[in-house]
């Protein structure tokens, strides 16, 4: 049940960020839910592989390269989902940072229950 609630809250966060950021667009509520699902799948499957493959770059940059990996995950979601668009790397980076902040706030609120 918590997983479904987290997906719904992530979809709401995607909608809010798409409204705030001019470089990010979303067509509908269904697209936002699909973005949340695809991001969850990409973070579970693709991100660990990318982190492992780029471990030397991540260590040299003291972990800042993980921001680039997060932006790449956002751009992958943009590629796979037709109702979701991100204008470029900078907007993907900003979107991923703000989405991470929103998700950590929501996670801390859900953890209190």
N, CA, C and O of each residue as an XYZ file, in Angstrom:
452
protein
N       0.824     -1.195      0.000
C       0.000      0.000      0.000
C       0.866      1.256      0.000
O       0.549      2.235     -0.676
N       1.962      1.224      0.763
C       2.837      2.389      0.812
C       3.499      2.647     -0.533
O       3.746      3.798     -0.894
N       3.791      1.570     -1.285
C       4.418      1.730     -2.590
C       3.490      2.480     -3.543
O       3.935      3.358     -4.282
N       2.209      2.138     -3.526
C       1.229      2.809     -4.383
C       1.097      4.272     -3.968
O       1.005      5.157     -4.820
N       1.088      4.524     -2.670
C       1.005      5.897     -2.176
C       2.241      6.696     -2.580
O       2.130      7.863     -2.954
N       3.410      6.078     -2.507
C       4.633      6.758     -2.930
C       4.608      7.068     -4.419
O       5.051      8.138     -4.837
N       4.089      6.132     -5.230
C       3.976      6.383     -6.666
C       3.025      7.542     -6.950
O       3.314      8.396     -7.788
N       1.905      7.570     -6.260
C       0.945      8.656     -6.464
C       1.529     10.002     -6.040
O       1.333     11.011     -6.717
N       2.240     10.010     -4.928
C       2.855     11.255     -4.478
C       3.988     11.686     -5.407
O       4.198     12.882     -5.612
N       4.709     10.738     -5.960
C       5.741     11.068     -6.949
C       5.106     11.643     -8.209
O       5.646     12.569     -8.813
N       3.970     11.101     -8.601
C       3.265     11.632     -9.765
C       2.804     13.067     -9.511
O       2.871     13.912    -10.404
N       2.344     13.337     -8.306
C       1.950     14.702     -7.951
C       3.173     15.624     -7.983
O       3.085     16.755     -8.461
N       4.307     15.143     -7.476
C       5.528     15.935     -7.508
C       5.959     16.221     -8.946
O       6.411     17.324     -9.252
N       5.822     15.232     -9.825
C       6.153     15.434    -11.244
C       5.241     16.496    -11.848
O       5.704     17.353    -12.601
N       3.951     16.449    -11.527
C       3.014     17.451    -12.033
C       3.374     18.849    -11.551
O       3.374     19.802    -12.330
N       3.681     18.966    -10.265
C       4.024     20.271     -9.698
C       5.298     20.807    -10.337
O       5.361     21.981    -10.703
N       6.303     19.969    -10.472
C       7.564     20.410    -11.065
C       7.403     20.759    -12.540
O       8.065     21.673    -13.033
N       6.544     20.053    -13.243
C       6.298     20.371    -14.644
C       5.621     21.731    -14.785
O       5.833     22.435    -15.773
N       4.810     22.098    -13.799
C       4.177     23.418    -13.817
C       5.176     24.520    -13.479
O       5.119     25.612    -14.044
N       6.086     24.231    -12.559
C       7.035     25.246    -12.093
C       8.158     25.473    -13.099
O       8.499     26.615    -13.405
N       8.724     24.404    -13.606
C       9.898     24.499    -14.479
C       9.473     24.674    -15.937
O       8.687     23.878    -16.450
N       9.984     25.708    -16.606
C       9.584     25.928    -17.997
C      10.188     24.920    -18.978
O       9.662     24.756    -20.079
N      11.269     24.248    -18.611
C      11.905     23.297    -19.513
C      11.368     21.889    -19.416
O      11.854     20.989    -20.101
N      10.362     21.683    -18.566
C       9.783     20.353    -18.363
C       8.295     20.443    -18.670
O       7.602     21.346    -18.201
N       7.817     19.490    -19.465
C       6.401     19.486    -19.809
C       5.779     18.117    -19.638
O       6.435     17.091    -19.822
N       4.504     18.113    -19.285
C       3.763     16.864    -19.144
C       2.358     17.092    -19.673
O       1.789     18.168    -19.490
N       1.794     16.079    -20.330
C       0.500     16.250    -20.988
C      -0.700     16.026    -20.076
O      -1.679     16.768    -20.156
N      -0.640     15.012    -19.205
C      -1.833     14.665    -18.435
C      -1.439     14.028    -17.108
O      -0.265     13.785    -16.831
N      -2.460     13.768    -16.300
C      -2.249     13.090    -15.025
C      -1.773     11.658    -15.238
O      -0.957     11.143    -14.474
N      -2.286     11.031    -16.272
C      -1.882      9.660    -16.578
C      -0.403      9.626    -16.961
O       0.328      8.717    -16.568
N       0.026     10.618    -17.725
C       1.443     10.693    -18.091
C       2.313     10.888    -16.858
O       3.406     10.328    -16.778
N       1.844     11.671    -15.902
C       2.606     11.872    -14.668
C       2.732     10.569    -13.890
O       3.792     10.277    -13.336
N       1.663      9.788    -13.844
C       1.718      8.491    -13.163
C       2.655      7.535    -13.897
O       3.399      6.784    -13.266
N       2.618      7.564    -15.226
C       3.531      6.722    -16.007
C       4.974      7.149    -15.786
O       5.863      6.302    -15.696
N       5.219      8.460    -15.696
C       6.574      8.958    -15.419
C       7.045      8.448    -14.064
O       8.189      8.013    -13.932
N       6.181      8.497    -13.061
C       6.554      8.015    -11.727
C       6.891      6.526    -11.757
O       7.855      6.097    -11.123
N       6.111      5.742    -12.483
C       6.364      4.296    -12.578
C       7.664      4.021    -13.327
O       8.480      3.210    -12.889
N       7.856      4.703    -14.464
C       9.064      4.484    -15.258
C      10.309      4.934    -14.496
O      11.342      4.266    -14.551
N      10.221      6.058    -13.786
C      11.369      6.501    -12.986
C      11.689      5.501    -11.876
O      12.858      5.257    -11.578
N      10.664      4.927    -11.269
C      10.899      3.914    -10.240
C      11.597      2.697    -10.837
O      12.524      2.152    -10.238
N      11.153      2.274    -12.018
C      11.776      1.118    -12.674
C      13.212      1.429    -13.109
O      14.113      0.613    -12.913
N      13.421      2.594    -13.692
C      14.770      2.961    -14.126
C      15.720      3.109    -12.934
O      16.884      2.714    -13.007
N      15.217      3.677    -11.843
C      16.054      3.807    -10.641
C      16.367      2.453    -10.022
O      17.415      2.282     -9.400
N      15.475      1.501    -10.185
C      15.708      0.173     -9.615
C      16.589     -0.708    -10.492
O      17.325     -1.550     -9.979
N      16.521     -0.524    -11.807
C      17.233     -1.424    -12.720
C      18.467     -0.773    -13.332
O      19.564     -1.325    -13.245
N      18.301      0.383    -13.945
C      19.382      1.000    -14.716
C      20.371      1.759    -13.837
O      21.579      1.700    -14.066
N      19.866      2.467    -12.838
C      20.742      3.307    -12.025
C      21.856      2.526    -11.325
O      22.996      2.990    -11.342
N      21.593      1.366    -10.711
C      22.708      0.638    -10.086
C      23.796      0.234    -11.080
O      24.980      0.222    -10.742
N      23.393     -0.091    -12.295
C      24.375     -0.452    -13.316
C      25.220      0.761    -13.684
O      26.442      0.661    -13.794
N      24.568      1.908    -13.875
C      25.304      3.127    -14.203
C      26.222      3.558    -13.065
O      27.341      4.010    -13.308
N      25.762      3.421    -11.841
C      26.598      3.781    -10.690
C      27.830      2.884    -10.635
O      28.933      3.361    -10.369
N      27.650      1.601    -10.881
C      28.784      0.680    -10.864
C      29.773      0.993    -11.982
O      30.984      1.002    -11.762
N      29.256      1.250    -13.176
C      30.133      1.509    -14.313
C      30.881      2.839    -14.198
O      31.981      2.980    -14.732
N      30.300      3.793    -13.516
C      30.927      5.111    -13.383
C      31.503      5.338    -11.990
O      31.682      6.481    -11.570
N      31.791      4.268    -11.280
C      32.318      4.390     -9.924
C      33.600      5.220     -9.835
O      33.718      6.032     -8.918
N      34.564      5.055    -10.744
C      35.762      5.899    -10.655
C      35.454      7.400    -10.793
O      36.008      8.218    -10.059
N      34.575      7.752    -11.727
C      34.208      9.164    -11.889
C      33.459      9.677    -10.665
O      33.626     10.829    -10.264
N      32.638      8.823    -10.078
C      31.896      9.215     -8.882
C      32.848      9.435     -7.707
O      32.673     10.378     -6.934
N      33.840      8.580     -7.572
C      34.809      8.741     -6.481
C      35.675      9.985     -6.671
O      35.955     10.703     -5.711
N      36.097     10.237     -7.903
C      36.947     11.405     -8.166
C      36.181     12.702     -7.911
O      36.752     13.668     -7.404
N      34.906     12.732     -8.254
C      34.107     13.948     -8.056
C      33.420     13.982     -6.691
O      32.579     14.844     -6.437
N      33.775     13.056     -5.827
C      33.216     12.976     -4.475
C      31.684     12.841     -4.478
O      30.994     13.413     -3.634
N      31.184     12.089     -5.426
C      29.758     11.788     -5.479
C      28.934     12.733     -6.330
O      27.752     12.475     -6.557
N      29.520     13.819     -6.807
C      28.748     14.768     -7.606
C      28.346     14.202     -8.962
O      27.399     14.691     -9.578
N      29.045     13.190     -9.429
C      28.688     12.581    -10.708
C      27.339     11.869    -10.627
O      26.720     11.605    -11.658
N      26.880     11.558     -9.422
C      25.558     10.950     -9.265
C      24.456     11.884     -9.748
O      23.394     11.422    -10.166
N      24.696     13.199     -9.697
C      23.723     14.148    -10.241
C      23.588     13.981    -11.753
O      22.492     14.081    -12.303
N      24.715     13.726    -12.415
C      24.692     13.491    -13.863
C      23.940     12.201    -14.172
O      23.186     12.134    -15.142
N      24.147     11.182    -13.348
C      23.435      9.914    -13.544
C      21.932     10.121    -13.362
O      21.138      9.584    -14.134
N      21.536     10.893    -12.351
C      20.110     11.177    -12.149
C      19.527     11.925    -13.337
O      18.410     11.633    -13.763
N      20.270     12.889    -13.879
C      19.798     13.624    -15.057
C      19.671     12.682    -16.255
O      18.739     12.810    -17.049
N      20.602     11.741    -16.388
C      20.523     10.770    -17.482
C      19.280      9.882    -17.338
O      18.646      9.534    -18.334
N      18.942      9.523    -16.116
C      17.735      8.721    -15.864
C      16.487      9.512    -16.269
O      15.562      8.955    -16.860
N      16.463     10.802    -15.954
C      15.332     11.655    -16.341
C      15.233     11.739    -17.863
O      14.137     11.668    -18.418
N      16.372     11.891    -18.540
C      16.357     11.963    -20.002
C      15.956     10.628    -20.624
O      15.331     10.608    -21.685
N      16.305      9.518    -19.985
C      15.832      8.211    -20.457
C      14.313      8.111    -20.337
O      13.648      7.598    -21.237
N      13.774      8.596    -19.238
C      12.318      8.597    -19.074
C      11.671      9.484    -20.135
O      10.610      9.147    -20.661
N      12.302     10.612    -20.450
C      11.803     11.491    -21.507
C      11.785     10.768    -22.848
O      10.862     10.947    -23.643
N      12.794      9.960    -23.094
C      12.882      9.216    -24.357
C      11.774      8.159    -24.465
O      11.215      7.956    -25.542
N      11.463      7.496    -23.362
C      10.497      6.405    -23.388
C       9.038      6.855    -23.310
O       8.156      6.134    -23.776
N       8.764      8.011    -22.740
C       7.389      8.442    -22.494
C       7.057      9.596    -23.433
O       7.746     10.616    -23.442
N       6.009      9.432    -24.214
C       5.669     10.456    -25.207
C       5.023     11.695    -24.582
O       5.171     12.789    -25.127
N       4.324     11.563    -23.478
C       3.648     12.699    -22.860
C       4.520     13.488    -21.906
O       4.021     14.370    -21.207
N       5.814     13.194    -21.858
C       6.738     13.832    -20.931
C       7.905     14.380    -21.737
O       8.488     13.667    -22.555
N       8.248     15.644    -21.510
C       9.357     16.222    -22.265
C      10.250     17.055    -21.360
O       9.776     17.789    -20.493
N      11.546     16.926    -21.580
C      12.555     17.710    -20.874
C      13.436     18.347    -21.942
O      13.877     17.669    -22.870
N      13.695     19.648    -21.815
C      14.372     20.392    -22.878
C      15.853     20.076    -23.025
O      16.393     20.195    -24.125
N      16.518     19.680    -21.961
C      17.944     19.391    -22.085
C      18.538     18.939    -20.772
O      17.828     18.702    -19.795
N      19.869     18.822    -20.768
C      20.580     18.316    -19.598
C      20.376     19.197    -18.367
O      20.183     18.691    -17.261
N      20.420     20.508    -18.562
C      20.282     21.406    -17.418
C      18.914     21.264    -16.769
O      18.811     21.190    -15.544
N      17.862     21.227    -17.583
C      16.515     21.061    -17.030
C      16.338     19.680    -16.400
O      15.634     19.540    -15.400
N      16.964     18.675    -16.972
C      16.898     17.332    -16.377
C      17.605     17.327    -15.028
O      17.134     16.697    -14.082
N      18.729     18.022    -14.935
C      19.466     18.102    -13.673
C      18.650     18.834    -12.611
O      18.541     18.370    -11.476
N      18.080     19.973    -12.978
C      17.259     20.740    -12.033
C      16.034     19.924    -11.617
O      15.692     19.869    -10.435
N      15.378     19.292    -12.588
C      14.200     18.472    -12.296
C      14.554     17.332    -11.355
O      13.805     17.050    -10.420
N      15.695     16.666    -11.589
C      16.055     15.525    -10.752
C      16.392     15.960     -9.325
O      16.049     15.265     -8.368
N      17.058     17.103     -9.179
C      17.385     17.590     -7.834
C      16.112     17.962     -7.075
O      15.941     17.582     -5.917
N      15.226     18.702     -7.729
C      13.985     19.095     -7.056
C      13.077     17.905     -6.773
O      12.415     17.857     -5.736
N      13.045     16.944     -7.694
C      12.248     15.738     -7.453
C      12.809     14.939     -6.281
O      12.049     14.385     -5.486
N      14.113     14.877     -6.171
C      14.730     14.181     -5.035
C      14.392     14.875     -3.720
O      14.135     14.214     -2.714
N      14.393     16.195     -3.727
C      14.039     16.942     -2.505
C      12.582     16.676     -2.129
O      12.273     16.403     -0.970
N      11.685     16.760     -3.124
C      10.274     16.481     -2.862
C      10.080     15.062     -2.338
O       9.343     14.850     -1.375
N      10.735     14.098     -2.962
C      10.563     12.711     -2.549
C      11.125     12.466     -1.158
O      10.563     11.674     -0.402
N      12.234     13.135     -0.798
C      12.736     12.929      0.569
C      11.802     13.532      1.612
O      11.628     12.973      2.695
N      11.207     14.665      1.284
C      10.237     15.259      2.210
C       9.027     14.337      2.355
O       8.565     14.085      3.467
N       8.521     13.840      1.238
C       7.366     12.943      1.289
C       7.698     11.638      1.998
O       6.869     11.095      2.729
N       8.915     11.132      1.783
C       9.336      9.890      2.439
C       9.414     10.097      3.963
O       9.021      9.219      4.732
N       9.919     11.250      4.385
C      10.005     11.496      5.824
C       8.619     11.653      6.441
O       8.412     11.271      7.593
N       7.676     12.205      5.696
C       6.315     12.320      6.199
C       5.662     10.946      6.302
O       4.966     10.663      7.277
N       5.884     10.083      5.295
C       5.298      8.745      5.331
C       5.942      7.861      6.369
O       5.296      6.960      6.905
N       7.203      8.103      6.662
C       7.911      7.268      7.626
C       7.399      7.488      9.050
O       7.529      6.602      9.895
N       6.834      8.627      9.316
C       6.315      8.930     10.655
C       5.124      8.071     11.018
O       4.836      7.869     12.197
N       4.428      7.563     10.011
C       3.214      6.740     10.275
C       3.559      5.403     10.863
O       2.666      4.602     11.140
